[in-house]
Amino acid sequence: MTFGGVVAEARKSKNLSLKELAALILKDDGTPISPQYLNDIEHDRRHPPRDLIQQFAEALDIPTATLYAYVGELTPEMRDELRQAAPSPDAMDRAYKAFRKELHGDRT
């Protein structure tokens, strides 16, 4: 599944049209994104800027970390925690293995 696929699936499960969801997602200037822009995101023709990911999460009741993961990034909070903790390479490897184990069961 891709970011666009997750957004499309969640939008449809909430019975929102492209126009309705687009009206909830605001650009920096305070105007909503267009339904065409949302359609492009849902079909993975565009990737949303970071400032829109949080809005999609809130509008669709999806954890922010989940949507960030689908765009291949950490949330801003996770990035800050990582910088502050400054884990060793071994600690990062153990954390990644624990993450994979959680996603895939006993496979590593």
C-alpha positions, 0 to 999 in steps of 0.5 A: 500500500502507498500513501495515496492508497491509504488516503483513498481507502480511508476517504472512501471508508469515511464516505467523503468525496474528493471535494469534501476531503480536499476542502479539509486540507489547507495549504500554507495560505489557508486555501484548500487543496483542489480535488484534482491535487487530492486525486493526484495524491491518491494515485501517487502522481504527487507526494504531499508536503510534510505540512499536509500529512498531519492534516490528512491524519486528523481528517481521516483519523489515521495515526500521524506516524502511520502516514509518515511511514507510508511516505518513508519518513519519521514524524518530526517528533520522532526525528527530534527524539532520535537526534536527542537520544543519539543512539549507537549504531548497535542500538539503532540496529536492535530498534530496527529489528524490533520494529520489523519483528512487530510488523512481520512476526518472528521473521527478522 
